[in-house]
Amino acid sequence: MKNTENKVSNSNIELVSILEEEILRKTFRLREEKKEFSLKYYLESKIDDTKGVLERYRLDEDYEVSILKASGKTAQGLFYPILNANVVEILYCFGGECKIYSKTDGKTYILKKGDILFYKINNESLENYSFESKDFKKILIFLNVDKLSKKILESDIDEEILSKWIDNLFSMFEDDIFCMGRSNSQINILVHQIENAKVNTLNEYFQFKSKIFQLIFLTLEIQAKFGEDVLQDDIEIVRKAKRIINGYPVYEIPSTKELCKIMMLSNYQLQRSFKNIYGITTSLYIQKIKMEYAKSLLEMTNRNILDIAVEIGYENPSKFSIAFKKYYGILPNKYRKIQKK
């Protein structure tokens, strides 16, 4: 990867393109079709049953667009950690489903039609995340903020206004490397036009480019509002749920279903609140409490694995061991041995 970076150090978006092609060739059998304004790949996975079409448009030095339409299940993701580059990826899901989950803390993001995901691709923490998808359809926009800022400054936009816009853009990554948003009817219409666009003439190319540029700023505006409009109701629901959970011994913590009954809420209301506040489901939040408590028992006591399993609500120690390994990537007995060294 370092050699590739040296070859194209003058263009981060170009580097994204090269890395993308390297990953594609490693993972898929490719058939290329060069078009007037794009490069189209027909994909067939070497690993699973995934097939699809990926079309890449290099529209400008500050942003590139890829449209992927895939069928089948896959655990292959396209993440590009690039250091010292202010490149933001905007991912719009217009079909299928995608799950991104942390191998360290279990935090999970589910993308379905109409969901938007933002992240900075120069983040080394991306290596700790896994990717699964089914019949996934997405628009990927790689936005080089530095290049875009330079272009904007060449216009009549005040530098202070631009600086504030950039600060607001990157402030969404202060608490997490991923940010989720939801589309609206205006974005949905625009995405439908982009998905079905024919870009064969210069006039069609400029129309397509204009739609992509519009989509970038509409999605960023949605994300800003999404962050500001987390409902006070969600905050109160989560606070109440946490008070209830903390009132039980770890082995008696209610399930999500039981918590809904206690709080007289629908599953949707409870899950929405936890997703909005913590970015994870209620069950993953409860699992986090149990796994962290189990880890502390392994570190600070000599109790056997069976006792610890029962202490956090597992009657079967093997199920506890499987859950612990899935959460932390290591079996509990091996974790204890490492801690005791």
Buried (B, 14 or more C-beta within 10 A) or exposed (E): EEEEBEEBEEBBBBBBBBBBBEBBEEBBEEEEEEEEBBBBBBBEBEEEEBBBBBBBBBBBBBBBBBBBBBBBBBEBBBBBBBEEBBBBBBBBBBBBBBBBBBBEBBBBBBBEBBBBBBBBBBBEBBEBBEBBBBBBBBBBBBBBBEBBBEBBEEEEEEEEEBEEBBEEBEEBBEEBBBBBBEBBEEBBEBBEBBBEBEBEEEEBBEBBBEBBBBBBEBBBBBBBEBBEEEEEEBEEBBEBBBEBBEEEEBBEBBEBEEBBEEBEBEEEBBBBBBBBBBBBBBBBBBBBBBBBBBBEBBEEEEEEBBEBBBBBBBEEBEEBBEBBBEBBEEBBEEBBEEEEE
